[in-house]
Amino acid sequence: MLKLQESRLIRRAKRGDGNAIEALIRGHQPALFAFMLRISGRPDVAEDMVQEAFVRVIRNIDRFDNRFRFSTWLFTIARRLYVNHMQKLRPASDSDAVGLAGDLTGEAPGGHSERAESLQNLRGVIEEALTFLNPLQREIVLLFHQQSWSITEIAAHLDMPEGTVKSHLHRARRRMQRAITESPVARVRAEESWS
């Protein structure tokens, strides 16, 4: 969503325009869900956090400061909700994350195309490598690579120095690379996908 279009929608939403609120939700819901799914590893938790985040945003839209990105505000709310959720519950088993990718190919019934299978393998390798990261590293990697946030935006979002964010990102990439290269299965799948 373009910044100018988003600003207009926010102004209309602040005046109570339901269509503008709906457009903001539609514009940001897929990215927020993907982010929360990768952080939580559970579709049900991700869905709950996304819904609750949008409820909070709608209730507090008049508090939004136009100097900042709407997505940063939204993602911060969702992240805080998730942290609070995790503090209330015991962490879920990582075994629930198996098969999260589901049918990401969008293929027609009857078999995998070679390209779709390659992408599926690559997604699986990346998903597996993400499990080797601590929650902070995972969040930084996802914000940087999946959401295309800058180091400056991530640092502001996490309230930490930019150098610290860069260090976490560098260590996370190394850890993911090591996880892939040290696992014979992941290494083969990665090589098949990249060749």
C-alpha positions as CSV (number, residue, x, y, z in Angstrom):
1,M,0.0,0.0,0.0
2,L,1.4,3.4,-1.0
3,K,2.1,5.8,1.9
4,L,-0.2,8.5,0.4
5,Q,-3.1,6.1,0.0
6,E,-2.5,4.7,3.5
7,S,-2.5,8.3,5.0
8,R,-5.8,9.0,3.4
9,L,-7.3,5.8,4.7
10,I,-6.0,6.5,8.2
11,R,-7.5,10.0,8.2
12,R,-10.9,8.6,7.1
13,A,-10.6,5.8,9.6
14,K,-10.0,8.3,12.4
15,R,-13.3,9.9,11.4
16,G,-15.0,6.5,11.8
17,D,-15.2,5.5,8.1
18,G,-15.8,1.7,8.2
19,N,-14.7,1.3,4.5
20,A,-11.3,2.9,5.3
21,I,-10.8,0.6,8.3
22,E,-11.7,-2.4,6.2
23,A,-9.2,-1.3,3.5
24,L,-6.4,-0.9,6.1
25,I,-7.1,-4.4,7.5
26,R,-7.2,-6.0,4.0
27,G,-4.0,-4.1,3.1
28,H,-2.0,-5.3,6.1
29,Q,-3.6,-8.6,7.2
30,P,-1.6,-11.0,4.9
31,A,1.8,-9.6,5.9
32,L,0.9,-9.4,9.6
33,F,-0.4,-13.0,9.6
34,A,2.7,-14.3,7.8
35,F,4.9,-12.5,10.4
36,M,2.9,-13.8,13.4
37,L,2.8,-17.3,11.9
38,R,6.6,-17.4,11.6
39,I,7.1,-16.0,15.1
40,S,4.6,-18.2,16.8
41,G,4.8,-21.3,14.6
42,R,1.1,-21.9,15.1
43,P,-1.6,-20.8,12.7
44,D,-4.3,-20.6,15.5
45,V,-2.1,-18.3,17.7
46,A,-1.1,-16.2,14.7
47,E,-4.8,-15.7,13.7
48,D,-5.8,-14.8,17.3
49,M,-2.9,-12.3,17.6
50,V,-3.8,-10.7,14.2
51,Q,-7.4,-10.4,15.1
52,E,-6.7,-8.9,18.5
53,A,-4.1,-6.5,17.0
54,F,-6.7,-5.1,14.6
55,V,-9.2,-4.8,17.3
56,R,-6.7,-2.7,19.3
57,V,-5.8,-0.6,16.2
58,I,-9.5,0.1,15.5
59,R,-10.1,1.1,19.1
60,N,-7.1,3.4,19.2
61,I,-6.8,4.6,15.6
62,D,-7.1,8.2,16.9
63,R,-3.8,7.7,18.8
64,F,-1.8,6.8,15.6
65,D,1.0,9.3,15.0
66,N,1.3,10.0,11.2
67,R,5.0,10.6,11.5
68,F,5.5,6.9,11.7
69,R,4.7,3.9,9.5
70,F,1.3,2.4,10.2
71,S,2.8,-1.1,9.7
72,T,5.3,-0.4,12.4
73,W,2.6,0.5,14.9
74,L,0.5,-2.5,13.9
75,F,3.4,-5.0,14.1
76,T,4.4,-3.5,17.5
77,I,0.9,-4.0,18.9
78,A,0.8,-7.6,17.5
79,R,4.2,-8.4,18.9
80,R,3.3,-7.1,22.4
81,L,0.1,-9.1,22.3
82,Y,2.1,-12.2,21.5
83,V,4.7,-11.6,24.2
84,N,1.8,-11.2,26.7
85,H,0.2,-14.3,25.4
86,M,3.4,-16.3,25.8
87,Q,3.9,-15.1,29.3
88,K,0.5,-16.4,30.3
89,L,1.0,-19.9,28.7
90,R,3.7,-22.4,28.6
91,P,5.5,-22.4,25.2
92,A,3.9,-24.7,22.6
93,S,5.8,-27.7,21.3
94,D,7.8,-27.1,18.2
95,S,6.3,-30.3,16.8
96,D,3.2,-28.2,16.0
97,A,5.2,-26.3,13.4
98,V,5.7,-29.4,11.2
99,G,3.7,-29.0,8.1
100,L,2.9,-25.3,8.6
101,A,3.8,-24.5,5.1
102,G,0.8,-26.5,3.9
103,D,0.0,-26.3,0.2
104,L,1.9,-23.1,-0.7
105,T,2.2,-24.0,-4.3
106,G,-1.4,-23.2,-5.4
107,E,-1.1,-26.1,-7.9
108,A,-4.0,-27.8,-9.6
109,P,-4.8,-31.4,-8.5
110,G,-2.6,-34.0,-10.2
111,G,0.9,-33.5,-9.1
112,H,3.7,-31.0,-8.4
113,S,5.4,-29.0,-11.1
114,E,9.1,-28.9,-10.8
115,R,9.2,-25.2,-10.0
116,A,6.5,-25.5,-7.3
117,E,8.3,-28.4,-5.7
118,S,11.5,-26.6,-5.7
119,L,9.9,-23.6,-4.0
120,Q,8.2,-25.9,-1.5
121,N,11.6,-27.5,-0.7
122,L,13.2,-24.1,-0.2
123,R,10.5,-22.9,2.1
124,G,10.8,-26.0,4.1
125,V,14.6,-25.6,4.5
126,I,14.1,-21.9,5.5
127,E,11.3,-22.8,8.0
128,E,13.5,-25.5,9.5
129,A,16.5,-23.2,9.8
130,L,14.4,-20.5,11.5
131,T,13.6,-23.0,14.3
132,F,17.3,-22.8,15.3
133,L,17.1,-19.1,16.1
134,N,16.1,-17.7,19.4
135,P,12.8,-15.6,19.3
136,L,14.6,-12.2,19.0
137,Q,16.8,-13.4,16.1
138,R,13.8,-15.0,14.4
139,E,11.8,-11.7,14.7
140,I,14.7,-9.6,13.3
141,V,15.2,-12.0,10.4
142,L,11.5,-12.0,9.5
143,L,11.2,-8.2,9.8
144,F,14.3,-7.6,7.7
145,H,13.8,-10.3,5.0
146,Q,10.1,-11.0,4.9
147,Q,8.7,-7.6,5.7
148,S,11.6,-5.5,4.1
149,W,12.0,-3.3,7.2
150,S,15.2,-1.3,7.4
151,I,17.7,-1.8,10.3
152,T,16.6,1.7,11.6
153,E,12.9,0.6,11.6
154,I,13.7,-2.7,13.4
155,A,15.8,-0.9,16.0
156,A,13.0,1.6,16.7
157,H,10.5,-1.3,16.8
158,L,12.6,-3.3,19.3
159,D,13.9,-0.3,21.2
160,M,17.6,-1.3,20.7
161,P,20.6,0.2,19.0
162,E,21.0,-0.3,15.2
163,G,24.4,-2.0,15.8
164,T,22.8,-4.5,18.1
165,V,20.1,-5.3,15.4
166,K,22.9,-5.8,12.8
167,S,24.8,-8.1,15.1
168,H,21.7,-10.2,15.8
169,L,20.9,-10.3,12.1
170,H,24.4,-11.4,11.2
171,R,24.5,-14.1,13.9
172,A,21.1,-15.3,12.9
173,R,22.1,-15.7,9.3
174,R,25.2,-17.6,10.3
175,R,23.2,-19.9,12.6
176,M,20.7,-20.6,9.8
177,Q,23.5,-21.3,7.3
178,R,25.2,-23.6,9.8
179,A,21.8,-25.4,10.5
180,I,21.4,-26.0,6.8
181,T,24.9,-27.1,6.0
182,E,25.2,-29.4,9.0
183,S,21.9,-31.2,8.3
184,P,22.4,-33.7,5.4
185,V,18.7,-33.6,4.5
186,A,18.4,-29.8,4.6
187,R,21.7,-29.4,2.7
188,V,20.5,-31.7,-0.1
189,R,17.1,-30.0,-0.3
190,A,18.7,-26.6,-0.4
191,E,21.1,-27.7,-3.1
192,E,18.2,-29.1,-5.2
193,S,16.3,-25.9,-4.8
194,W,19.1,-23.6,-5.7
195,S,20.4,-25.6,-8.6
